[in-house]
Amino acid sequence: MKVLLEIPDDKADFAMEVLRSLAFVKKIKPMTIEKISLWEDLKEASNEVKLHKQGKLTLKSAQDLLNEL
C-alpha cells in the first residue's frame, strides 16, 4: 500500500527519521514542489471527470479547447 503524508516543514526531518526506522517501510521519497503541483492538478481533473459523469458539471469538448488556441 502507498500512503501520502502531509507533514509540516518543521517536523519533516523528524518524521522521515521515524519512518526510516520502521523495518516494514520499504521506500521513502519526498515529493518535489513540481510533483506536488502535478498531483494536485491530477486530483482536480479526476474530481471534474467524476462530477461530469454524475451530470453535475459540463466539460468543454476537445474541439472547443482547440478553437480557443
mmCIF file of the N, C-alpha and C atoms, coordinates in Angstrom:
data_MODEL
# 
_entry.id   MODEL 
# 
loop_
_atom_site.group_PDB 
_atom_site.id 
_atom_site.type_symbol 
_atom_site.label_atom_id 
_atom_site.label_alt_id 
_atom_site.label_comp_id 
_atom_site.label_asym_id 
_atom_site.label_entity_id 
_atom_site.label_seq_id 
_atom_site.pdbx_PDB_ins_code 
_atom_site.Cartn_x 
_atom_site.Cartn_y 
_atom_site.Cartn_z 
_atom_site.occupancy 
_atom_site.B_iso_or_equiv 
_atom_site.pdbx_formal_charge 
_atom_site.auth_seq_id 
_atom_site.auth_comp_id 
_atom_site.auth_asym_id 
_atom_site.auth_atom_id 
_atom_site.pdbx_PDB_model_num 
ATOM 1   N N  . MET A 1 1  ? 0.842   -1.166 0.000   1.00 0.00 ? 1  MET A N  1 
ATOM 2   C CA . MET A 1 1  ? 0.000   0.000  0.000   1.00 0.00 ? 1  MET A CA 1 
ATOM 3   C C  . MET A 1 1  ? 0.890   1.233  0.000   1.00 0.00 ? 1  MET A C  1 
ATOM 4   N N  . LYS A 1 2  ? 0.458   2.242  -0.735  1.00 0.00 ? 2  LYS A N  1 
ATOM 5   C CA . LYS A 1 2  ? 1.168   3.504  -0.751  1.00 0.00 ? 2  LYS A CA 1 
ATOM 6   C C  . LYS A 1 2  ? 0.360   4.517  0.036   1.00 0.00 ? 2  LYS A C  1 
ATOM 7   N N  . VAL A 1 3  ? 1.056   5.377  0.777   1.00 0.00 ? 3  VAL A N  1 
ATOM 8   C CA . VAL A 1 3  ? 0.410   6.380  1.613   1.00 0.00 ? 3  VAL A CA 1 
ATOM 9   C C  . VAL A 1 3  ? 1.072   7.723  1.356   1.00 0.00 ? 3  VAL A C  1 
ATOM 10  N N  . LEU A 1 4  ? 0.264   8.750  1.187   1.00 0.00 ? 4  LEU A N  1 
ATOM 11  C CA . LEU A 1 4  ? 0.772   10.098 1.004   1.00 0.00 ? 4  LEU A CA 1 
ATOM 12  C C  . LEU A 1 4  ? 0.532   10.858 2.301   1.00 0.00 ? 4  LEU A C  1 
ATOM 13  N N  . LEU A 1 5  ? 1.597   11.392 2.878   1.00 0.00 ? 5  LEU A N  1 
ATOM 14  C CA . LEU A 1 5  ? 1.503   12.138 4.135   1.00 0.00 ? 5  LEU A CA 1 
ATOM 15  C C  . LEU A 1 5  ? 1.803   13.601 3.901   1.00 0.00 ? 5  LEU A C  1 
ATOM 16  N N  . GLU A 1 6  ? 1.097   14.458 4.588   1.00 0.00 ? 6  GLU A N  1 
ATOM 17  C CA . GLU A 1 6  ? 1.402   15.887 4.546   1.00 0.00 ? 6  GLU A CA 1 
ATOM 18  C C  . GLU A 1 6  ? 1.913   16.263 5.931   1.00 0.00 ? 6  GLU A C  1 
ATOM 19  N N  . ILE A 1 7  ? 3.179   16.669 5.986   1.00 0.00 ? 7  ILE A N  1 
ATOM 20  C CA . ILE A 1 7  ? 3.847   16.936 7.250   1.00 0.00 ? 7  ILE A CA 1 
ATOM 21  C C  . ILE A 1 7  ? 4.382   18.365 7.220   1.00 0.00 ? 7  ILE A C  1 
ATOM 22  N N  . PRO A 1 8  ? 4.192   19.128 8.291   1.00 0.00 ? 8  PRO A N  1 
ATOM 23  C CA . PRO A 1 8  ? 4.749   20.487 8.320   1.00 0.00 ? 8  PRO A CA 1 
ATOM 24  C C  . PRO A 1 8  ? 6.264   20.456 8.132   1.00 0.00 ? 8  PRO A C  1 
ATOM 25  N N  . ASP A 1 9  ? 6.792   21.457 7.446   1.00 0.00 ? 9  ASP A N  1 
ATOM 26  C CA . ASP A 1 9  ? 8.227   21.502 7.145   1.00 0.00 ? 9  ASP A CA 1 
ATOM 27  C C  . ASP A 1 9  ? 9.098   21.384 8.395   1.00 0.00 ? 9  ASP A C  1 
ATOM 28  N N  . ASP A 1 10 ? 8.667   22.007 9.484   1.00 0.00 ? 10 ASP A N  1 
ATOM 29  C CA . ASP A 1 10 ? 9.499   21.990 10.694  1.00 0.00 ? 10 ASP A CA 1 
ATOM 30  C C  . ASP A 1 10 ? 9.527   20.619 11.378  1.00 0.00 ? 10 ASP A C  1 
ATOM 31  N N  . LYS A 1 11 ? 8.648   19.716 10.986  1.00 0.00 ? 11 LYS A N  1 
ATOM 32  C CA . LYS A 1 11 ? 8.606   18.358 11.559  1.00 0.00 ? 11 LYS A CA 1 
ATOM 33  C C  . LYS A 1 11 ? 9.053   17.293 10.554  1.00 0.00 ? 11 LYS A C  1 
ATOM 34  N N  . ALA A 1 12 ? 9.351   17.690 9.332   1.00 0.00 ? 12 ALA A N  1 
ATOM 35  C CA . ALA A 1 12 ? 9.640   16.733 8.264   1.00 0.00 ? 12 ALA A CA 1 
ATOM 36  C C  . ALA A 1 12 ? 10.868  15.873 8.555   1.00 0.00 ? 12 ALA A C  1 
ATOM 37  N N  . ASP A 1 13 ? 11.962  16.481 9.022   1.00 0.00 ? 13 ASP A N  1 
ATOM 38  C CA . ASP A 1 13 ? 13.170  15.703 9.292   1.00 0.00 ? 13 ASP A CA 1 
ATOM 39  C C  . ASP A 1 13 ? 12.906  14.617 10.336  1.00 0.00 ? 13 ASP A C  1 
ATOM 40  N N  . PHE A 1 14 ? 12.205  14.980 11.409  1.00 0.00 ? 14 PHE A N  1 
ATOM 41  C CA . PHE A 1 14 ? 11.895  14.009 12.458  1.00 0.00 ? 14 PHE A CA 1 
ATOM 42  C C  . PHE A 1 14 ? 11.003  12.890 11.905  1.00 0.00 ? 14 PHE A C  1 
ATOM 43  N N  . ALA A 1 15 ? 9.977   13.271 11.139  1.00 0.00 ? 15 ALA A N  1 
ATOM 44  C CA . ALA A 1 15 ? 9.062   12.275 10.585  1.00 0.00 ? 15 ALA A CA 1 
ATOM 45  C C  . ALA A 1 15 ? 9.794   11.315 9.646   1.00 0.00 ? 15 ALA A C  1 
ATOM 46  N N  . MET A 1 16 ? 10.689  11.849 8.828   1.00 0.00 ? 16 MET A N  1 
ATOM 47  C CA . MET A 1 16 ? 11.457  11.000 7.919   1.00 0.00 ? 16 MET A CA 1 
ATOM 48  C C  . MET A 1 16 ? 12.338  10.035 8.708   1.00 0.00 ? 16 MET A C  1 
ATOM 49  N N  . GLU A 1 17 ? 12.934  10.505 9.777   1.00 0.00 ? 17 GLU A N  1 
ATOM 50  C CA . GLU A 1 17 ? 13.778  9.647  10.616  1.00 0.00 ? 17 GLU A CA 1 
ATOM 51  C C  . GLU A 1 17 ? 12.950  8.518  11.236  1.00 0.00 ? 17 GLU A C  1 
ATOM 52  N N  . VAL A 1 18 ? 11.775  8.846  11.717  1.00 0.00 ? 18 VAL A N  1 
ATOM 53  C CA . VAL A 1 18 ? 10.899  7.838  12.319  1.00 0.00 ? 18 VAL A CA 1 
ATOM 54  C C  . VAL A 1 18 ? 10.494  6.806  11.260  1.00 0.00 ? 18 VAL A C  1 
ATOM 55  N N  . LEU A 1 19 ? 10.089  7.277  10.092  1.00 0.00 ? 19 LEU A N  1 
ATOM 56  C CA . LEU A 1 19 ? 9.671   6.350  9.036   1.00 0.00 ? 19 LEU A CA 1 
ATOM 57  C C  . LEU A 1 19 ? 10.812  5.435  8.610   1.00 0.00 ? 19 LEU A C  1 
ATOM 58  N N  . ARG A 1 20 ? 12.017  5.988  8.490   1.00 0.00 ? 20 ARG A N  1 
ATOM 59  C CA . ARG A 1 20 ? 13.174  5.159  8.096   1.00 0.00 ? 20 ARG A CA 1 
ATOM 60  C C  . ARG A 1 20 ? 13.498  4.094  9.142   1.00 0.00 ? 20 ARG A C  1 
ATOM 61  N N  . SER A 1 21 ? 13.156  4.360  10.402  1.00 0.00 ? 21 SER A N  1 
ATOM 62  C CA . SER A 1 21 ? 13.465  3.407  11.464  1.00 0.00 ? 21 SER A CA 1 
ATOM 63  C C  . SER A 1 21 ? 12.503  2.214  11.490  1.00 0.00 ? 21 SER A C  1 
ATOM 64  N N  . LEU A 1 22 ? 11.415  2.302  10.763  1.00 0.00 ? 22 LEU A N  1 
ATOM 65  C CA . LEU A 1 22 ? 10.433  1.220  10.741  1.00 0.00 ? 22 LEU A CA 1 
ATOM 66  C C  . LEU A 1 22 ? 10.832  0.188  9.692   1.00 0.00 ? 22 LEU A C  1 
ATOM 67  N N  . ALA A 1 23 ? 11.025  -1.040 10.117  1.00 0.00 ? 23 ALA A N  1 
ATOM 68  C CA . ALA A 1 23 ? 11.514  -2.105 9.237   1.00 0.00 ? 23 ALA A CA 1 
ATOM 69  C C  . ALA A 1 23 ? 10.552  -2.416 8.097   1.00 0.00 ? 23 ALA A C  1 
ATOM 70  N N  . PHE A 1 24 ? 9.265   -2.223 8.304   1.00 0.00 ? 24 PHE A N  1 
ATOM 71  C CA . PHE A 1 24 ? 8.286   -2.582 7.283   1.00 0.00 ? 24 PHE A CA 1 
ATOM 72  C C  . PHE A 1 24 ? 8.079   -1.497 6.232   1.00 0.00 ? 24 PHE A C  1 
ATOM 73  N N  . VAL A 1 25 ? 8.682   -0.328 6.418   1.00 0.00 ? 25 VAL A N  1 
ATOM 74  C CA . VAL A 1 25 ? 8.586   0.737  5.417   1.00 0.00 ? 25 VAL A CA 1 
ATOM 75  C C  . VAL A 1 25 ? 9.604   0.452  4.332   1.00 0.00 ? 25 VAL A C  1 
ATOM 76  N N  . LYS A 1 26 ? 9.133   0.278  3.092   1.00 0.00 ? 26 LYS A N  1 
ATOM 77  C CA . LYS A 1 26 ? 10.007  -0.131 2.000   1.00 0.00 ? 26 LYS A CA 1 
ATOM 78  C C  . LYS A 1 26 ? 10.726  1.041  1.340   1.00 0.00 ? 26 LYS A C  1 
ATOM 79  N N  . LYS A 1 27 ? 10.035  2.150  1.158   1.00 0.00 ? 27 LYS A N  1 
ATOM 80  C CA . LYS A 1 27 ? 10.618  3.240  0.391   1.00 0.00 ? 27 LYS A CA 1 
ATOM 81  C C  . LYS A 1 27 ? 10.079  4.571  0.905   1.00 0.00 ? 27 LYS A C  1 
ATOM 82  N N  . ILE A 1 28 ? 10.963  5.521  1.074   1.00 0.00 ? 28 ILE A N  1 
ATOM 83  C CA . ILE A 1 28 ? 10.577  6.864  1.486   1.00 0.00 ? 28 ILE A CA 1 
ATOM 84  C C  . ILE A 1 28 ? 11.140  7.818  0.451   1.00 0.00 ? 28 ILE A C  1 
ATOM 85  N N  . LYS A 1 29 ? 10.247  8.591  -0.158  1.00 0.00 ? 29 LYS A N  1 
ATOM 86  C CA . LYS A 1 29 ? 10.690  9.501  -1.205  1.00 0.00 ? 29 LYS A CA 1 
ATOM 87  C C  . LYS A 1 29 ? 9.909   10.807 -1.085  1.00 0.00 ? 29 LYS A C  1 
ATOM 88  N N  . PRO A 1 30 ? 10.564  11.879 -0.631  1.00 0.00 ? 30 PRO A N  1 
ATOM 89  C CA . PRO A 1 30 ? 9.879   13.172 -0.554  1.00 0.00 ? 30 PRO A CA 1 
ATOM 90  C C  . PRO A 1 30 ? 9.476   13.654 -1.951  1.00 0.00 ? 30 PRO A C  1 
ATOM 91  N N  . MET A 1 31 ? 8.388   14.376 -2.017  1.00 0.00 ? 31 MET A N  1 
ATOM 92  C CA . MET A 1 31 ? 7.910   14.900 -3.299  1.00 0.00 ? 31 MET A CA 1 
ATOM 93  C C  . MET A 1 31 ? 8.451   16.312 -3.512  1.00 0.00 ? 31 MET A C  1 
ATOM 94  N N  . THR A 1 32 ? 8.821   16.598 -4.756  1.00 0.00 ? 32 THR A N  1 
ATOM 95  C CA . THR A 1 32 ? 9.266   17.944 -5.103  1.00 0.00 ? 32 THR A CA 1 
ATOM 96  C C  . THR A 1 32 ? 8.044   18.843 -5.262  1.00 0.00 ? 32 THR A C  1 
ATOM 97  N N  . ILE A 1 33 ? 8.272   20.149 -5.278  1.00 0.00 ? 33 ILE A N  1 
ATOM 98  C CA . ILE A 1 33 ? 7.191   21.113 -5.466  1.00 0.00 ? 33 ILE A CA 1 
ATOM 99  C C  . ILE A 1 33 ? 6.476   20.839 -6.797  1.00 0.00 ? 33 ILE A C  1 
ATOM 100 N N  . GLU A 1 34 ? 7.243   20.508 -7.832  1.00 0.00 ? 34 GLU A N  1 
ATOM 101 C CA . GLU A 1 34 ? 6.652   20.238 -9.143  1.00 0.00 ? 34 GLU A CA 1 
ATOM 102 C C  . GLU A 1 34 ? 5.733   19.016 -9.093  1.00 0.00 ? 34 GLU A C  1 
ATOM 103 N N  . LYS A 1 35 ? 6.179   17.970 -8.402  1.00 0.00 ? 35 LYS A N  1 
ATOM 104 C CA . LYS A 1 35 ? 5.360   16.760 -8.302  1.00 0.00 ? 35 LYS A CA 1 
ATOM 105 C C  . LYS A 1 35 ? 4.107   17.012 -7.471  1.00 0.00 ? 35 LYS A C  1 
ATOM 106 N N  . ILE A 1 36 ? 4.231   17.818 -6.438  1.00 0.00 ? 36 ILE A N  1 
ATOM 107 C CA . ILE A 1 36 ? 3.066   18.159 -5.621  1.00 0.00 ? 36 ILE A CA 1 
ATOM 108 C C  . ILE A 1 36 ? 2.052   18.920 -6.464  1.00 0.00 ? 36 ILE A C  1 
ATOM 109 N N  . SER A 1 37 ? 2.524   19.860 -7.261  1.00 0.00 ? 37 SER A N  1 
ATOM 110 C CA . SER A 1 37 ? 1.648   20.641 -8.132  1.00 0.00 ? 37 SER A CA 1 
ATOM 111 C C  . SER A 1 37 ? 0.950   19.733 -9.142  1.00 0.00 ? 37 SER A C  1 
ATOM 112 N N  . LEU A 1 38 ? 1.698   18.817 -9.751  1.00 0.00 ? 38 LEU A N  1 
ATOM 113 C CA . LEU A 1 38 ? 1.117   17.879 -10.701 1.00 0.00 ? 38 LEU A CA 1 
ATOM 114 C C  . LEU A 1 38 ? 0.077   17.001 -10.011 1.00 0.00 ? 38 LEU A C  1 
ATOM 115 N N  . TRP A 1 39 ? 0.390   16.525 -8.823  1.00 0.00 ? 39 TRP A N  1 
ATOM 116 C CA . TRP A 1 39 ? -0.529  15.678 -8.054  1.00 0.00 ? 39 TRP A CA 1 
ATOM 117 C C  . TRP A 1 39 ? -1.848  16.416 -7.798  1.00 0.00 ? 39 TRP A C  1 
ATOM 118 N N  . GLU A 1 40 ? -1.759  17.684 -7.384  1.00 0.00 ? 40 GLU A N  1 
ATOM 119 C CA . GLU A 1 40 ? -2.963  18.477 -7.117  1.00 0.00 ? 40 GLU A CA 1 
ATOM 120 C C  . GLU A 1 40 ? -3.768  18.682 -8.399  1.00 0.00 ? 40 GLU A C  1 
ATOM 121 N N  . ASP A 1 41 ? -3.088  18.951 -9.511  1.00 0.00 ? 41 ASP A N  1 
ATOM 122 C CA . ASP A 1 41 ? -3.774  19.132 -10.792 1.00 0.00 ? 41 ASP A CA 1 
ATOM 123 C C  . ASP A 1 41 ? -4.494  17.850 -11.208 1.00 0.00 ? 41 ASP A C  1 
ATOM 124 N N  . LEU A 1 42 ? -3.833  16.712 -11.024 1.00 0.00 ? 42 LEU A N  1 
ATOM 125 C CA . LEU A 1 42 ? -4.458  15.437 -11.381 1.00 0.00 ? 42 LEU A CA 1 
ATOM 126 C C  . LEU A 1 42 ? -5.665  15.131 -10.494 1.00 0.00 ? 42 LEU A C  1 
ATOM 127 N N  . LYS A 1 43 ? -5.573  15.445 -9.208  1.00 0.00 ? 43 LYS A N  1 
ATOM 128 C CA . LYS A 1 43 ? -6.710  15.233 -8.311  1.00 0.00 ? 43 LYS A CA 1 
ATOM 129 C C  . LYS A 1 43 ? -7.893  16.099 -8.735  1.00 0.00 ? 43 LYS A C  1 
ATOM 130 N N  . GLU A 1 44 ? -7.608  17.359 -9.092  1.00 0.00 ? 44 GLU A N  1 
ATOM 131 C CA . GLU A 1 44 ? -8.667  18.263 -9.523  1.00 0.00 ? 44 GLU A CA 1 
ATOM 132 C C  . GLU A 1 44 ? -9.312  17.759 -10.826 1.00 0.00 ? 44 GLU A C  1 
ATOM 133 N N  . ALA A 1 45 ? -8.493  17.339 -11.774 1.00 0.00 ? 45 ALA A N  1 
ATOM 134 C CA . ALA A 1 45 ? -9.014  16.821 -13.036 1.00 0.00 ? 45 ALA A CA 1 
ATOM 135 C C  . ALA A 1 45 ? -9.856  15.565 -12.809 1.00 0.00 ? 45 ALA A C  1 
ATOM 136 N N  . SER A 1 46 ? -9.394  14.696 -11.934 1.00 0.00 ? 46 SER A N  1 
ATOM 137 C CA . SER A 1 46 ? -10.131 13.476 -11.620 1.00 0.00 ? 46 SER A CA 1 
ATOM 138 C C  . SER A 1 46 ? -11.489 13.814 -11.003 1.00 0.00 ? 46 SER A C  1 
ATOM 139 N N  . ASN A 1 47 ? -11.495 14.787 -10.122 1.00 0.00 ? 47 ASN A N  1 
ATOM 140 C CA . ASN A 1 47 ? -12.746 15.202 -9.491  1.00 0.00 ? 47 ASN A CA 1 
ATOM 141 C C  . ASN A 1 47 ? -13.704 15.795 -10.525 1.00 0.00 ? 47 ASN A C  1 
ATOM 142 N N  . GLU A 1 48 ? -13.172 16.575 -11.483 1.00 0.00 ? 48 GLU A N  1 
ATOM 143 C CA . GLU A 1 48 ? -14.019 17.148 -12.530 1.00 0.00 ? 48 GLU A CA 1 
ATOM 144 C C  . GLU A 1 48 ? -14.629 16.060 -13.414 1.00 0.00 ? 48 GLU A C  1 
ATOM 145 N N  . VAL A 1 49 ? -13.856 15.042 -13.740 1.00 0.00 ? 49 VAL A N  1 
ATOM 146 C CA . VAL A 1 49 ? -14.380 13.926 -14.536 1.00 0.00 ? 49 VAL A CA 1 
ATOM 147 C C  . VAL A 1 49 ? -15.475 13.208 -13.757 1.00 0.00 ? 49 VAL A C  1 
ATOM 148 N N  . LYS A 1 50 ? -15.250 13.011 -12.478 1.00 0.00 ? 50 LYS A N  1 
ATOM 149 C CA . LYS A 1 50 ? -16.247 12.354 -11.623 1.00 0.00 ? 50 LYS A CA 1 
ATOM 150 C C  . LYS A 1 50 ? -17.555 13.155 -11.603 1.00 0.00 ? 50 LYS A C  1 
ATOM 151 N N  . LEU A 1 51 ? -17.432 14.477 -11.434 1.00 0.00 ? 51 LEU A N  1 
ATOM 152 C CA . LEU A 1 51 ? -18.621 15.335 -11.422 1.00 0.00 ? 51 LEU A CA 1 
ATOM 153 C C  . LEU A 1 51 ? -19.315 15.318 -12.788 1.00 0.00 ? 51 LEU A C  1 
ATOM 154 N N  . HIS A 1 52 ? -18.551 15.282 -13.856 1.00 0.00 ? 52 HIS A N  1 
ATOM 155 C CA . HIS A 1 52 ? -19.128 15.229 -15.205 1.00 0.00 ? 52 HIS A CA 1 
ATOM 156 C C  . HIS A 1 52 ? -19.919 13.935 -15.394 1.00 0.00 ? 52 HIS A C  1 
ATOM 157 N N  . LYS A 1 53 ? -19.360 12.828 -14.938 1.00 0.00 ? 53 LYS A N  1 
ATOM 158 C CA . LYS A 1 53 ? -20.054 11.538 -15.066 1.00 0.00 ? 53 LYS A CA 1 
ATOM 159 C C  . LYS A 1 53 ? -21.348 11.518 -14.262 1.00 0.00 ? 53 LYS A C  1 
ATOM 160 N N  . GLN A 1 54 ? -21.389 12.291 -13.169 1.00 0.00 ? 54 GLN A N  1 
ATOM 161 C CA . GLN A 1 54 ? -22.591 12.371 -12.347 1.00 0.00 ? 54 GLN A CA 1 
ATOM 162 C C  . GLN A 1 54 ? -23.589 13.390 -12.902 1.00 0.00 ? 54 GLN A C  1 
ATOM 163 N N  . GLY A 1 55 ? -23.197 14.104 -13.963 1.00 0.00 ? 55 GLY A N  1 
ATOM 164 C CA . GLY A 1 55 ? -24.075 15.098 -14.572 1.00 0.00 ? 55 GLY A CA 1 
ATOM 165 C C  . GLY A 1 55 ? -24.084 16.425 -13.847 1.00 0.00 ? 55 GLY A C  1 
ATOM 166 N N  . LYS A 1 56 ? -23.140 16.654 -12.952 1.00 0.00 ? 56 LYS A N  1 
ATOM 167 C CA . LYS A 1 56 ? -23.089 17.880 -12.155 1.00 0.00 ? 56 LYS A CA 1 
ATOM 168 C C  . LYS A 1 56 ? -22.174 18.947 -12.757 1.00 0.00 ? 56 LYS A C  1 
ATOM 169 N N  . LEU A 1 57 ? -21.473 18.603 -13.835 1.00 0.00 ? 57 LEU A N  1 
ATOM 170 C CA . LEU A 1 57 ? -20.521 19.523 -14.443 1.00 0.00 ? 57 LEU A CA 1 
ATOM 171 C C  . LEU A 1 57 ? -20.484 19.268 -15.944 1.00 0.00 ? 57 LEU A C  1 
ATOM 172 N N  . THR A 1 58 ? -20.482 20.350 -16.705 1.00 0.00 ? 58 THR A N  1 
ATOM 173 C CA . THR A 1 58 ? -20.366 20.236 -18.154 1.00 0.00 ? 58 THR A CA 1 
ATOM 174 C C  . THR A 1 58 ? -18.943 20.598 -18.545 1.00 0.00 ? 58 THR A C  1 
ATOM 175 N N  . LEU A 1 59 ? -18.287 19.710 -19.265 1.00 0.00 ? 59 LEU A N  1 
ATOM 176 C CA . LEU A 1 59 ? -16.916 19.941 -19.695 1.00 0.00 ? 59 LEU A CA 1 
ATOM 177 C C  . LEU A 1 59 ? -16.889 20.384 -21.144 1.00 0.00 ? 59 LEU A C  1 
ATOM 178 N N  . LYS A 1 60 ? -15.837 21.110 -21.515 1.00 0.00 ? 60 LYS A N  1 
ATOM 179 C CA . LYS A 1 60 ? -15.662 21.539 -22.901 1.00 0.00 ? 60 LYS A CA 1 
ATOM 180 C C  . LYS A 1 60 ? -15.227 20.347 -23.745 1.00 0.00 ? 60 LYS A C  1 
ATOM 181 N N  . SER A 1 61 ? -15.624 20.376 -25.001 1.00 0.00 ? 61 SER A N  1 
ATOM 182 C CA . SER A 1 61 ? -15.175 19.328 -25.917 1.00 0.00 ? 61 SER A CA 1 
ATOM 183 C C  . SER A 1 61 ? -13.741 19.627 -26.357 1.00 0.00 ? 61 SER A C  1 
ATOM 184 N N  . ALA A 1 62 ? -13.080 18.634 -26.907 1.00 0.00 ? 62 ALA A N  1 
ATOM 185 C CA . ALA A 1 62 ? -11.727 18.814 -27.416 1.00 0.00 ? 62 ALA A CA 1 
ATOM 186 C C  . ALA A 1 62 ? -11.716 19.862 -28.525 1.00 0.00 ? 62 ALA A C  1 
ATOM 187 N N  . GLN A 1 63 ? -12.750 19.881 -29.330 1.00 0.00 ? 63 GLN A N  1 
ATOM 188 C CA . GLN A 1 63 ? -12.839 20.863 -30.413 1.00 0.00 ? 63 GLN A CA 1 
ATOM 189 C C  . GLN A 1 63 ? -12.921 22.285 -29.853 1.00 0.00 ? 63 GLN A C  1 
ATOM 190 N N  . ASP A 1 64 ? -13.708 22.475 -28.798 1.00 0.00 ? 64 ASP A N  1 
ATOM 191 C CA . ASP A 1 64 ? -13.797 23.798 -28.162 1.00 0.00 ? 64 ASP A CA 1 
ATOM 192 C C  . ASP A 1 64 ? -12.440 24.245 -27.622 1.00 0.00 ? 64 ASP A C  1 
ATOM 193 N N  . LEU A 1 65 ? -11.722 23.317 -27.024 1.00 0.00 ? 65 LEU A N  1 
ATOM 194 C CA . LEU A 1 65 ? -10.388 23.646 -26.499 1.00 0.00 ? 65 LEU A CA 1 
ATOM 195 C C  . LEU A 1 65 ? -9.439  24.051 -27.620 1.00 0.00 ? 65 LEU A C  1 
ATOM 196 N N  . LEU A 1 66 ? -9.491  23.323 -28.738 1.00 0.00 ? 66 LEU A N  1 
ATOM 197 C CA . LEU A 1 66 ? -8.645  23.650 -29.882 1.00 0.00 ? 66 LEU A CA 1 
ATOM 198 C C  . LEU A 1 66 ? -9.020  24.996 -30.487 1.00 0.00 ? 66 LEU A C  1 
ATOM 199 N N  . ASN A 1 67 ? -10.300 25.302 -30.510 1.00 0.00 ? 67 ASN A N  1 
ATOM 200 C CA . ASN A 1 67 ? -10.760 26.582 -31.056 1.00 0.00 ? 67 ASN A CA 1 
ATOM 201 C C  . ASN A 1 67 ? -10.267 27.760 -30.218 1.00 0.00 ? 67 ASN A C  1 
ATOM 202 N N  . GLU A 1 68 ? -10.056 27.558 -28.937 1.00 0.00 ? 68 GLU A N  1 
ATOM 203 C CA . GLU A 1 68 ? -9.553  28.629 -28.074 1.00 0.00 ? 68 GLU A CA 1 
ATOM 204 C C  . GLU A 1 68 ? -8.101  28.983 -28.380 1.00 0.00 ? 68 GLU A C  1 
ATOM 205 N N  . LEU A 1 69 ? -7.374  28.043 -28.972 1.00 0.00 ? 69 LEU A N  1 
ATOM 206 C CA . LEU A 1 69 ? -5.975  28.306 -29.311 1.00 0.00 ? 69 LEU A CA 1 
ATOM 207 C C  . LEU A 1 69 ? -5.919  29.204 -30.511 1.00 0.00 ? 69 LEU A C  1 
# 
